[in-house]
Structures are given as structure tokens and as C-alpha cells.
Amino acid sequence: MFLQRMANRGIRLGTLFERAAARYPANLVILDHDLDLTPWPGRRATVAEVADTVDDYAARLWACGVRPMDRVVVHKSDAFDITLLACAAARVGAVPVLLSPTLDGGTAAELIRRTERPFLVTDAVTLVNELPADVFGLTRAVLLTSGEHENALALSALADVDRVPAVTMPPERPALITHTSGTTGTPKLAVHTGRSLEARYRPQAAAVAPVLRRRETVAMHVSFVHSRLFTALAISLLRGLPIVVLADARRENVADLFARLRPGVLEAHPNSFVEWEELAADPRGPLANVKLFSSTFDAIHPRTVHRLLRASRRRNPLFGQLYGQSEVGPAVVRTFSRRRSPESDGRCVGFPFPGMTGVRVVSRDGNPPTRTNPGYIEVRSEGRVLTYLGEPERYAAQLSEGGWWRMGDVGYRTAWGCVHLLDREVDLIEGFGSTLAAEDVLLGRMTDLVEVVIVRGTAGRAVPVVCTRGDKPLDLAAWTAAAAGLPPMADPVQRRLHELPQTATTKIKRLELARLLDLGDDDD
């Protein structure tokens, strides 16, 4: 952890684009979508122009009365201007609070309430169609990025306000608030400091440095409200790497864009990579120039890694997998090359960053953690968030003596120290083994499957929920053959992929899925 602490001045989100522009002003940021704030001609702008946009909207927020340490909630339609507004709020010393556009209005309102009368930045469509009417009583002011409302102020009306100097806050103060995935209930609001974000940035920057020895275009499809996006942006911006920011992960959109722009690095959610497997067969070779595939959030299926790496025509492409959590950032890393087979153990997520992060596995029952008796995975990192806003007791419940953070996952470590992630604690089906490992096997054996989620049904029975490519009817004979050798399961339940409840980072909400299928265990 000492390498995360040394000379840590904080990530300084408010001046991130400005500092990047001072080094590489002509570097490009390219979008696949339009912004509410300042639409860019051709959906592209130089980093200097992006920095000016951040400066402009920082001045507009200041004119609205936003001051240092005020909280500014950003909850609007999905676009990169969520990120720019966060940087603009940070530039005047305020604390941006980012809420996903995928949240329902009631959940968003509850999180706004917890922030204790913040400024709210939204758009008229979200305000009218999604948020409850009492949101005005929960906020100091409602500011609109587009549209009009009689009780809100349009930021477009403040185009001529004077610019204001950037405010630099101490690195130990709150710098950003994001929410957790909400896979196990109402999301928690995680409070990041400038220092904790910088501590997350360092291991990620160290991991990519030996791989990216020349200038590469970096394409990103990462939730605009996730802390991971800010560290990923910092790595690319401060090295002068052109950036492509995606809001639309549909493979037809991605194929056209990548065939034209030829990215050398892809950063995306695991489920996005699963959808992009089909790009390997595209004759235009949209993945042909990729040197590094990078994913955080969840362990990724071996089948997906295998297909993507073989779609690249670079000499030695790599797939980098980071295991971590919103609360602590990346804790464990592993890289895969073409030598990895589709049958490889997908539960091995890698090793801690030397001098930066620590990992241990704690017994659940007094016996040593093993593959058949997994223990609780705990992490120690300077990237850990400060608290849960309004819920300090929930934060304290996951923190052990010595600064160890309970991840909510179970697994074990091998004799070599490799961390194996087997299941979420709440998803564990006693006597079944790892549901995630079983899902890896099924996906590897059935090419027509795009998703398999094994959830706990009544009496602890394992119930597989499956999604097929093109929503074709499941081949039951092929399923029976693929499931051979796995622990007993109920008959598969087929659903369309879009019907599965997902978080902002496309994780499947397993508990909610079980409830939707009426699979809740009466004993739980």
C-alpha cells in the first residue's frame, strides 16, 4: 500500500482535462453519441476544447450558487456529459454525486434525499418522466442540461457568465460520490476522496505501462457514473492517447465504429465483451488492431477471452482482467494471452498489485478455505472509499481490524497465491459448488448461449436461467450434454437477455432475477 500513499496529491478531477490539454492539446476525444451540453461537430473535439467545456460549465454552476463542498447530483440521460459535469462541479470545489440513468425514479429520489439537499443537474425529460414531483423539496435547486421546466433553471441561459478560477481541494476531502451496483438491494453511496481515486489510478497505470509502448486509440464503454471511468480517462488523457467514448454497446454500432477507427485498446464491461464476441467473424476486422482488451467489474468467461484474442491480428494481444469493487477499486490483476484455452479456469482472477493492494481469504467455518470450502475474500487498499454517505454503520460492518474490507465474495487462494473467485456470498448455493464456474462450463460448451445465470430456487435448488443468441429456442439435447458432469440443476428457464435485471455496469441482479421468477426460498 505504500506505493499508493507516496506523494499522493489526489487525482484532481476538476483540472484533469486542463492538465491533459497542457501536454497534448490536439489529442482527440471521439463520441458515438451527441451531448446535451455542447454538441461537438462530427462528435469529436480536441482535449483543449473539452477542457474549455468543463471550464465553461464550472462557471455556470458557480453562477447558480454552487460552492466548495456543496454536493451536485448528476442524474440525466446517458451521455458523456455526465462525466464532464462531474469534472465541472469538481473544478469549483463541489462534490459530484453521480446517479445512473438506469435507476428508477423512486430509488434516485431516495439517494438524492441521502445527499441532504444537493443541487440537482438533470434534463427535462428525466425530470418530468422519471423523477417524482417531490424531488424539488429534496434539492436546493434543479438545473437543466436540456429542455425547460417552470421550477428549474436551464444551464443554457448562463452561456455568457464570467469564468472562475479552479478550486483545489485537499486530497483527503470528498471528491466524488458514486453508488454501488445495487445487486443485493438499494445502492449505497460510496464517498471517494481525491487521494483514494489517485490510489486506484496508480495500479491501473502501472499495469498498462509495459503493454502500451506506442500511441494507441483507446475505446471505452464504461458506465458514465462509475469511478472506473475517471481513472481510465486519466490514464489515457495524461499519456496523450486518443479516446473513443461509447454510449451504445450494440454490436452493430460498435462494429461500424471500430472498423473505421481501429482502436488498439478496448475497455468495457464483461457483458459488453460477451456481446462483442460476434465481431470476431466480421470480415471488416473491427477487432483486428486491438493490442489490449481490459475489463474490471466481474471475472470474464474463458470463452469470451478466447474468441476476442483470436479476433486480433496483433502479434501478442492480451486480455487484462482486474478484480475489484466500487468500494476499494482494483485489487487483483491477471492477463491472458492466446495460449489460454476456452476450457481454462475462469475463476482464477489473479494476484494483488505488489506494494499497492493486499488480499486474504478468511475461513467461514474455522477450516482452511479451499475450492470446496471457500472463505470470505477481503482486500486492503488505499483506494478504499471514505464511507457510505448516510449509512456509516453499513460501511463499518464490512470493515475489519487492520483495514481489511469484506468484498462480499467467497473463494480461496492457491499455493501460488492466485485468488479464485467462486461466488457472491448471497448467491452461494450450499452443496452445489461454484455457480460461476458452472456457468463458465456451460458457456464454453454451448456456442449459442449468450448468458447463463444460476440462481437459488426453492429449497436451495439451483435454477439455470439462459439466454440464446438471437433468442432461438434452447436446444435441450445440447443442454443436457453440456450439463453432464455438473451438479444437479432444475430445468433451464429461458429468457431474453434484455429481460434480465441489470445494474449500470451490466451485472445481472441475481436476487432480483430470482424474485422475478418467483424462485425465492421461503427460509431466506
N, C-alpha and C positions, 0 to 999 in steps of 0.2 A: 504493500500500500504506500510505501514511502515514495515511489516514483509518481504516484498520483498527487502527493502533497507538495513536492518540491517546487518552489517558485510558482505556485498556483494562484494566479491573479483573477481567475474566473473567466468564463467564456465570453462575456461582454456581448450579448446578443444585439444590443442597440446599435453597436458600431461594427457588427460583423461584415455587412456588405460594404461599408465605407472603408474598412481596413483592407478588404479584398480588392476594392476598386483602386486603392492607392498603389497596389502592386500590379494588378492586371486589369486596367480599366476597360480594355476592349474585349475581355473574355465574355462569352455569351451564356445567357440563360434562355432556354427554349421551352415553350409550353405546348401541350396538346389541347389547351382549352383557353377560353377568354377569362379575363379578370373583371370583377365588379369595379375595382378601384380606378385603374388607369389602363384601359386596353392597349396592348402593345401591337404596333404594326407587324403583321406577319407572325404574331405570337412569339416574338423574340425581342430581347433587349440586351444591351451590354450590362455588365456588372455595375458600371458607373451610373447608368440610367436606373437600375434597380435601387442602388444606394440613394439616388435622388428621390425616388418614390417613397422610400422609407422615411427620409428626412421630411418630405412634404407632409406625409400623414402623421408623423410625430408632431409637427407644428399644428396640424388641425386638431389632434387630440388635446394638445396643450391649450388651444383656444377654447375647447369645450370644458376646460377646468381640470383636466387630468394632471395630477402632480405626483412627485416621487412617493412610492409605496402605496399609491392607490391601486386597486385591483380593476383590471379591464377584462371583462369576459368577452371572448370572441366566439360567437355561435351563429354561423351563417351557412349558406350553401357551399358545397365543397369546391374549393379552388385554392390556388397557391397564395391568394391574397390573405388567407388566414395566417400564413407564415409571415407575410410582410407586415400585417397589422400587429402581430406579436412583437416583431422587431421594432416597429414604430412605438409601441407602448413602452418597451424596454428602453428605448432611446431617451424618453423623458423621465426615466427612473421608476415608472409604474411596473406593476407585476401582471403580465398577461396570464389569463386563465382560459385555456383552450378546451372547448366542448365540441365533441364530434357532431357533425350534421346527422349522423345516424341515430342519435339519441332521440327518444320520443319526447314530446313537449313536457310531460309531467316530470320525467327524470331530469331533463335540462333545468326546469324551474327549481327543482329541489337542490341541484348543485349550485345554481345561482343564489339561492337562499343561503347556502352554507358560506358563500363568499362575503356575506354581510354588506349588502347594498353597494355593489360594484357599479361601474359604468358597463353598459352592455352594448357591444357592437354587433349588429346583425343586418339583415336585409328585410325589406318589406314583406316579401313572400314568406320567409321563415317566421317573421313576427306575427303575421296575420293567420297563417295556415298551420303553424306548428306549436307556437308558444301560447300558454294560457293567458287570459286577459290580466290576471293579477301580477304579471311579470313587471308591470310599471311600478307597483308598490314594493317590489323586491330590489329595485335599482335606483341609483342616483340620477341616471339619465340614460335614454336609449338613443343610440347613434346608428344611422343607416348608411350602408355602403351602396345601396341602390334602392330605388323606389321612394315612396313618400308615405308618411303617416302623421296624423294630426298631433300625436303626442310624442313624436320623435324628431330628432334633428338630422337632416341629411348632411353627411360629410362633404358632399359635392358643393354645398353652399359656402364652404370655407376655403376655396381654392386660392384666395389671394392673401391669406394670413401671413404674417412675418415668420420666417424660420427661427428656430430657437436652438441654442447650443445643446449638444448631447450631455446628458447627466450620467456620470459614472457612479454606480452604487458599490458599496463594499462587497467583496466576493462572498462573504458569509451571509448576506441578506437574501431573502427570497428573490428569485429572478424569473421563475416560470412555474406555473401550476398546470399540470395535466391530470387527466383522470385515468384510472386503471381500466383494464379491459372490461370488467363487469361480467366475466364468465361465470362468477359464482354469486351474483346478486347486484345490488346497486353499486355503481362505480364509486371508488374512493378518490378524493382529490389529493394528489401527490405534490408536495411542495419541494421544488428543486431550488438550489442556490446556484449562483454563478460558479462557485468552487466545485460543487458536485457535478455540474454539467461539464466543466473542464476536466474533471477526473474521469468522466466517461469518454470524453473525446480522446484522451491520450492513448488508452489501449487500442482503440479502433484505428487511430492514425498510425500507431506502431505496427499494427498487423498488416496494413495495406502498403506501407512504405517499401518493403522489399519486392512486392509484386508489381507495383506500378512504377516502372523505371522510365517511362516516357509519357508524353501527353496523350491522354485518352479521354474520349467523351463519356461522361457518366450519366446514365439514365436511371431515374429514381421513381418508383411507385411505392411511396410510404405515406401512411396517414398524416395529413397536414396538422393534426393535433397531437402527434406523438413526439416525445422528446428525442427519439432516434433521428428524426428528420433534421433537427438542428445540428447534431454532431456530424451527421453525414454531409450536410451542406458545408459545415466548417472545413471538413477535410478537403472537399473539392474546391471550394472558393479560395482558400488560402494557399492552394497549390496551383491555381490558375487553370483548373480543368473545366472545360465546357460542360454545362449541366442541362439535361433534358428532364423536365418535371412532368410526370403523368398524373392525370386525374382519372382517366378512363383505362382500365386494365383489360378490357375486352380484347381478345387476341387479334381480331380483325383490325382494330385501331393500332394495336402495338405492332403488328406485322408490317403495316404500311409505313409507320414512323421509323421503325428500326431498319427496314430495308433501305430507307433514304438516308438516315443519319449515321448508321453503322456504329453504334456505341461499343466501347471497349470494356465498360463496367456496367453491370446491372445490379441494382439494389431494390429488393421487393419483398413483399410478404410471402411466406411459404405457399399459401393457396394461390397466389398470383402465378408463381412459378409452375404449379401444377397445371393451371390453365394454359400456360405458355408452352407446355410440352409439345403441343401440336405444331408449334412454329419450327420444330426441327425438320419437318417434312416440307416446309415452304420452299419452292425452288428459287426464290429470291435470296435465300440465306439471311434472314433478318438477325440470326444469332451468330453468323459466321465470324464476326470480328470480336466477339466477346472474349476477353482475357480473364475476367474475374466476375463470377456470379456471387452475390453476397446476400445473406439473409439472416435476420435476427428473429425475435418473437417466439418461434417454435422450432423444434427439430424437424428436419425436412425428410420426406420419404426417399429412400435409396433409388427407387425407380425414376423419380424426377431428376435427381442429381445425374444419374447415368445418361438419361436422354439429352439433357441440356448440354452437358460437357461434350457429347458426341456431335452436337449440332455446331459447335465452334470449330473453325478451321485454323485457329491459332495453334502454335506448336505445343504449348503446355498450359492449357486453360485450367483454372482452378475454381472450385466452389468453396467459398468461405462461409462457415456456419458459426454464428455467435449465439450462445445460450445466455439468457439474462431475464430481466424483468423490469417493468416500469419503475419499480421502487429502487433498484440498485444499478441498472444499466447492464452492459455486457459483463459477464463473469467468467465465461469459459469459451474457448475458441477451438475450432478444428477445421482443417482444409482437406478437400478431397480432389483427387485427380482422375484422369480417365481409367486408371488402374482399378478404381473401385467398381465392383460388380453390382448388378442390380439386386443381388441377394445379400449384400453387405449388411452388417448390423447397424440399422438406423438409429438405435437407441444410444449409441456412443456419441456424446456431444462434445467431447474434447477435454482440454486441460485449462486450468486457470492461467491468467497472464502473469508471468514471473514478476515479482516486485510490485504488482498492482492489485491483484484480486486473490482471495483465498476461498477455498471450498472445502466443506466437510460434510459427511453423511452421518446422521445421528440415529442410533437404534430406536425403533418404535416399541420394542418389547424386551429389551435387555440383552438380546442376542445380536451378534455382529451382523450388520447389513450385508446382504448378498442378493444375487439375482432373484432367488426365490423368496427372500425375506427382505424386501427393500426398506431403507430407512429414509428419514427426513433429510432433504438436501438443504444446506444452509450456506450462505455466502457472506463474505466480509469484503467491503469495498468502500473507498472514499466517495464513490458515486452514489451512495445511498441518499435517498431523499431526507429532508429535514423532519417531516411529519406528515400525517394526513390532516388536511385542513378541517377543523371542526370535529375530528374524531381521533384525538390523541391516544385514547385507550385502545383503539384497534391497531394503531401503529405500535404501541408498546407491547401488545400481545404477540407480535411477530418478531420482536427483538429480544435476543438472548444476551447474557452476560458476555462481555468481550466484543460486543458489536456484531455478533452473528445474526444474520437475517434469515428467517424461515421463508423459503421460496414457495411453499405450498405444493411442492412436487416430492415424489418419492423415487429413490433409485439406489445406486451403490457405486463404489469405485473399484476398479480392477487393481491387481497387484502393481500395475504400472502407473496407477494414479488417474486413469481416464474416468471421467464421470459418465455414468449411464443413467439416463432419464427414462423411467418406466411408466409413470402415470402422474396425474394430478392427485393430491391427497383425496379430494372429494369425489374423484371418479374411480377410485380403486375398487375393484370387484374381488373380494377375498376368494382365494382358491382358483381364480382364473389365470393369474399371471398378468403380464403387461398387455393392456388393451392396445397401447400404441404399437407395440411390437407385432401384435396380431394384425393390426391394420396395415403395417408395412408389408407383411407377408401377402395379404390378400391383394393389395395394390400391385405388388410385384408379379403376382401370378395371373391377374386378370387385367389385360390392357384396356378393356372397355370401361373400367371403373375410373371415375374422376375423384371420388371421395368415398371413404368408409369411416363411419364413426360408431364405435361400440359403446353403448350406454348401458347403465344398470337398470334392469326392469324389476318387476315384482319378484319378491323372494330372492333378490340378488342375481337373477338370471341375466346373462349377457345378451343384449339385443343389438345386432348389427343394422345400422341404417346406411343404405347405399345409394349412390348417385352414379348414373351411367353417362357415358359420352353420347351427346345428342338425345338424352332421355330415352334411349332404346330400352325395351323390356329386358330385365335381367335374365341372363342365361342360367337357369337353375342347375343344369347339369355341370356347367363350368364352375358355378359357385360351389357345388358340393365337392368337386375335385380340388378347388383352390383351398377350401376349408379343411381338407384332410390333414390330420395331424395336429390341428389346433384344438384348444379346449372346447368343450360343447357350448353351442350357442343356440339361441332361438332362431326361428326362420327369419331371413332378412326382410327388412321393411324398406321399400324403395320410395325415394322422394326426389324431386327436382332440386338441384343444388341451390337455387335461389330461395327455396322454401326453408332451408336450414337457418336458424337464427345465428347471426354473426356479429362479432364486435367490429370496431372501427379498423382493426388490423386483420380482419377476415378470419379470426379464430372462430370455431364453432362453439356456441354456448351449449355445452353438453347437458347441463342440468335443465336448462330451459327446453332443449330438444326433447329430453325425456318427459318433461311435463306436457309438452305439446302432443306427444304421442300417447299420453295418459299411461306412462310407464312408472310413475312414482311409486316407491316402495312404502307401504303403509307403516313400516317400522322406522323409517327415517325421521 
